[in-house]
Amino acid sequence: MAPATVVPATRSQSEVPRPDREAPEPALFRRYPLLRTLPRVALTTLPTPVQPLPLDGVAEGALFVKRDDRSSALYGGNKPRKLEFALAVARARGSRRIVTTGGIGTHHGLATAIFAGALGMRTTIVVVPQPVTAHVRDQVRALRAFGAELLPARHVAAAAAQVIRAFVTATVAGERPFWLPTGGSSALADVGFVSAALELAEQIAAGELPEPAEIFVPVGSGGTIAGLALGARLAGLQSRLVGVLVTDILPPTPRRLARMANATHALLLRRDPSLPALRMLPSDFEVTRAQLGAGYGSATQAGEAAALLAQHAGLTVETTYTAKCLAEVLERLRGGRLHGPVLYWHTYNSADVWAHAPAVPPASALPAAIRRWLGEDPP
């Protein structure tokens, strides 16, 4: 289920609001002050709220939601927590061009285009096909509005070649291109979710919710769950992280997630040797494929049913990531497979991107291959 299409406002890129440099610091810096030396530009409004999620058929007090959809007024969801570390490095290196990858309806790519643009950088996204829905079409329109350059690639190998071409072109133009991995996940970017887990621990200590038995999160590139698992360990939480896999394109395994978390821990330890010595193991991660369906971007009946329930509770989810994660939560709750309070980490964006969007260029500006994927024949 996709949000209704909204007619975009006509604004220039220079009118897009800039990130809030006076925003409160993340929980990680309060817990470990030496880590304030990490590169960061404030893109988020923290902490994001936690609240009960009253869904039909779910017992009162059994399910809570972490509203990361409200992480930024420019573009919410899980991406701003990563981007405020990654883009800080790009800016420090004098980059004027971010290069990344994703599906044609990429949320990561849109968040990158918005925040990079607000910081004076342009974005090139090498995109691969995914099932076309109304939501995907809206995403492509927003990507065009925020000035993202979209380069089509039919598969992973072709995407790698396109990335190389984009780097060569940007380098020749003197733009000092900066590589941002798919989903924005890297050892540094994932620090954002280490801090998010420490933020959650502060909210638990303040009595805003009980400590969850399980924390459910969608898994694409894996940076969100890797950072959360590491942060939960540092915070002393006993909550188990459950990742709901939403991609069949190079899907991360528990072993890979453990490596990602350990790489982030090593990075933090170099900055602050007082951090506890620990090692994340594959057994620290549960990753289920139960809601994947036909693959990345393909809607499922369970996901659509979960989206409808969420809508009745005032929460918007979409069928690529968040609906599938919530469907797994509901299936386990109804099957009596969960014991204790559960937290669903809402990684979608609820900010109105059209409130500050520049004008949308004509569809004819898109590469012909992308127009074919969208069912729009080239002129």
TACORHU-V906020 format. One record per residue. N is the residue number from 1. RES is the residue in one small letter. OMEGA is omega in whole degrees, -180 to 180 (NA if undefined). D_CENTER is the distance of its C-alpha to the mean C-alpha in Angstrom with 2 decimals. Layout:
n = {N	N}
res = {RES	RES}
omega = {OMEGA	OMEGA}
d_center = {D_CENTER	D_CENTER}
This chain:
n = {1	2	3	4	5	6	7	8	9	10	11	12	13	14	15	16	17	18	19	20	21	22	23	24	25	26	27	28	29	30	31	32	33	34	35	36	37	38	39	40	41	42	43	44	45	46	47	48	49	50	51	52	53	54	55	56	57	58	59	60	61	62	63	64	65	66	67	68	69	70	71	72	73	74	75	76	77	78	79	80	81	82	83	84	85	86	87	88	89	90	91	92	93	94	95	96	97	98	99	100	101	102	103	104	105	106	107	108	109	110	111	112	113	114	115	116	117	118	119	120	121	122	123	124	125	126	127	128	129	130	131	132	133	134	135	136	137	138	139	140	141	142	143	144	145	146	147	148	149	150	151	152	153	154	155	156	157	158	159	160	161	162	163	164	165	166	167	168	169	170	171	172	173	174	175	176	177	178	179	180	181	182	183	184	185	186	187	188	189	190	191	192	193	194	195	196	197	198	199	200	201	202	203	204	205	206	207	208	209	210	211	212	213	214	215	216	217	218	219	220	221	222	223	224	225	226	227	228	229	230	231	232	233	234	235	236	237	238	239	240	241	242	243	244	245	246	247	248	249	250	251	252	253	254	255	256	257	258	259	260	261	262	263	264	265	266	267	268	269	270	271	272	273	274	275	276	277	278	279	280	281	282	283	284	285	286	287	288	289	290	291	292	293	294	295	296	297	298	299	300	301	302	303	304	305	306	307	308	309	310	311	312	313	314	315	316	317	318	319	320	321	322	323	324	325	326	327	328	329	330	331	332	333	334	335	336	337	338	339	340	341	342	343	344	345	346	347	348	349	350	351	352	353	354	355	356	357	358	359	360	361	362	363	364	365	366	367	368	369	370	371	372	373	374	375	376	377	378	379}
res = {m	a	p	a	t	v	v	p	a	t	r	s	q	s	e	v	p	r	p	d	r	e	a	p	e	p	a	l	f	r	r	y	p	l	l	r	t	l	p	r	v	a	l	t	t	l	p	t	p	v	q	p	l	p	l	d	g	v	a	e	g	a	l	f	v	k	r	d	d	r	s	s	a	l	y	g	g	n	k	p	r	k	l	e	f	a	l	a	v	a	r	a	r	g	s	r	r	i	v	t	t	g	g	i	g	t	h	h	g	l	a	t	a	i	f	a	g	a	l	g	m	r	t	t	i	v	v	v	p	q	p	v	t	a	h	v	r	d	q	v	r	a	l	r	a	f	g	a	e	l	l	p	a	r	h	v	a	a	a	a	a	q	v	i	r	a	f	v	t	a	t	v	a	g	e	r	p	f	w	l	p	t	g	g	s	s	a	l	a	d	v	g	f	v	s	a	a	l	e	l	a	e	q	i	a	a	g	e	l	p	e	p	a	e	i	f	v	p	v	g	s	g	g	t	i	a	g	l	a	l	g	a	r	l	a	g	l	q	s	r	l	v	g	v	l	v	t	d	i	l	p	p	t	p	r	r	l	a	r	m	a	n	a	t	h	a	l	l	l	r	r	d	p	s	l	p	a	l	r	m	l	p	s	d	f	e	v	t	r	a	q	l	g	a	g	y	g	s	a	t	q	a	g	e	a	a	a	l	l	a	q	h	a	g	l	t	v	e	t	t	y	t	a	k	c	l	a	e	v	l	e	r	l	r	g	g	r	l	h	g	p	v	l	y	w	h	t	y	n	s	a	d	v	w	a	h	a	p	a	v	p	p	a	s	a	l	p	a	a	i	r	r	w	l	g	e	d	p	p}
omega = {-178	176	179	177	179	178	-175	172	179	-179	175	-180	-179	-179	180	-179	178	178	-178	-177	-180	-178	179	-179	-179	-177	-180	-178	176	-178	-177	-174	180	-179	175	177	177	176	-179	168	-173	177	-171	171	-171	-3	171	-174	165	-178	174	176	-174	179	178	178	180	-177	179	179	-178	-171	177	179	172	-169	175	172	180	-176	179	177	178	179	-176	-178	-175	-173	-178	180	178	-172	-177	172	-177	-178	175	178	179	-179	180	179	179	-180	173	-178	174	177	-180	-177	177	172	-177	177	-171	173	178	-179	180	178	180	180	-179	-175	176	178	178	179	176	179	177	-173	170	-180	172	-172	176	-177	169	179	-175	175	176	179	178	179	178	179	180	177	180	177	178	-178	-177	168	179	172	-177	179	-175	174	-175	-176	-173	-179	178	178	179	179	179	177	178	179	-180	179	-180	-179	-178	179	178	-180	179	-175	180	-174	-180	-179	176	-176	178	-179	-179	-175	175	-179	180	-177	-178	173	180	-180	165	178	180	178	176	175	178	180	177	-180	175	-180	179	178	-179	174	174	177	-178	172	177	174	-177	-179	175	180	173	176	173	-176	-178	-178	178	179	180	-179	178	180	178	178	179	-179	-178	177	177	-177	177	179	177	179	178	-174	-179	-179	173	177	-177	-176	180	176	174	179	179	178	177	178	179	180	-180	176	177	178	179	178	-180	-178	177	179	-178	-178	180	178	178	174	180	177	177	-178	175	-180	177	-176	168	179	-179	175	-169	-177	-174	-179	-177	178	-176	176	-179	178	176	178	-180	179	179	177	178	179	179	177	180	180	178	179	178	-178	179	173	178	-166	-180	-175	-164	179	179	178	-180	177	179	177	-177	180	-179	178	-178	179	179	-177	179	-178	-176	-178	-177	176	172	-178	-172	-172	-178	178	175	177	178	-177	-178	179	-180	-178	170	179	-180	176	179	-180	180	178	178	172	-176	-178	-179	177	176	179	-179	-179	178	-176	176	179	NA}
d_center = {18.59	17.20	17.78	21.02	21.28	22.03	24.39	22.85	24.75	26.45	25.48	25.67	22.91	24.95	24.63	20.83	20.46	19.74	17.46	19.40	21.04	22.84	19.93	20.58	19.70	17.16	18.75	18.81	21.27	23.42	23.72	24.33	25.77	26.41	22.71	22.93	23.99	20.46	19.40	17.13	16.98	16.26	13.45	12.79	15.27	15.72	16.37	14.41	16.96	17.76	20.17	21.95	20.70	24.04	23.81	27.08	28.51	26.54	28.77	28.45	26.68	25.15	21.58	19.37	15.94	13.69	12.79	9.48	9.73	12.30	10.69	12.20	14.97	13.92	10.44	8.76	5.82	3.63	3.67	7.40	8.19	7.75	9.26	12.15	13.46	13.02	14.38	17.11	18.43	18.44	20.33	22.69	23.58	24.53	22.13	22.28	20.17	16.65	16.55	13.61	13.27	11.73	13.28	15.27	12.98	9.79	7.04	5.90	9.67	10.36	8.42	10.19	13.36	13.49	13.12	15.05	17.60	18.06	18.88	21.29	19.55	19.19	16.66	17.68	15.50	17.25	16.44	17.69	18.93	17.36	19.19	19.79	19.38	19.94	16.24	15.79	18.80	17.46	14.33	16.88	19.03	16.44	15.65	19.44	19.91	17.79	19.70	17.45	19.82	19.06	20.92	21.46	21.77	23.07	21.80	20.33	23.64	23.92	20.43	21.59	24.69	22.94	20.83	24.19	25.78	23.16	23.69	27.43	27.48	25.47	27.58	30.79	29.76	29.35	25.67	24.79	21.65	18.73	16.76	12.98	12.12	10.19	6.43	7.50	8.85	12.37	14.86	14.56	10.87	10.52	13.17	10.81	10.32	14.00	14.73	12.71	15.01	17.96	17.14	17.27	20.53	21.96	21.37	23.05	25.88	26.31	26.85	23.97	23.30	24.88	23.33	21.46	22.97	19.70	16.02	14.10	10.44	9.17	9.38	8.58	8.98	9.54	8.53	7.19	10.50	12.52	12.04	12.66	15.67	17.12	16.77	18.38	21.16	21.79	21.96	24.41	22.58	23.87	20.95	20.03	16.45	16.17	13.50	13.75	13.54	12.40	13.47	16.96	16.29	16.73	15.25	14.99	17.97	18.70	20.75	18.05	15.65	18.69	19.28	15.84	16.40	19.94	19.12	17.09	20.02	22.49	20.93	21.17	24.61	25.90	25.19	26.52	28.96	29.31	26.11	27.16	27.79	25.84	24.57	21.80	23.10	21.86	23.47	21.02	18.38	18.93	17.10	18.44	18.73	20.58	18.31	17.44	20.38	21.40	18.23	14.92	14.82	18.06	18.57	20.54	23.19	21.75	18.37	20.32	22.50	19.72	18.32	21.88	22.36	19.24	20.53	23.85	22.31	20.68	17.05	15.36	13.28	12.98	14.49	12.08	9.63	10.51	14.23	14.72	13.43	15.64	18.41	18.61	18.95	21.67	23.43	23.82	24.90	27.45	28.67	29.42	27.28	25.59	27.70	26.69	23.98	20.51	17.19	14.43	11.07	9.80	6.05	7.41	8.86	12.58	13.80	16.44	15.46	19.01	20.61	20.18	19.85	22.54	24.77	23.59	25.54	27.56	26.24	28.96	27.01	24.58	25.71	28.05	26.09	23.03	25.50	27.03	23.78	23.40	27.08	28.30	31.26	31.76	34.77}
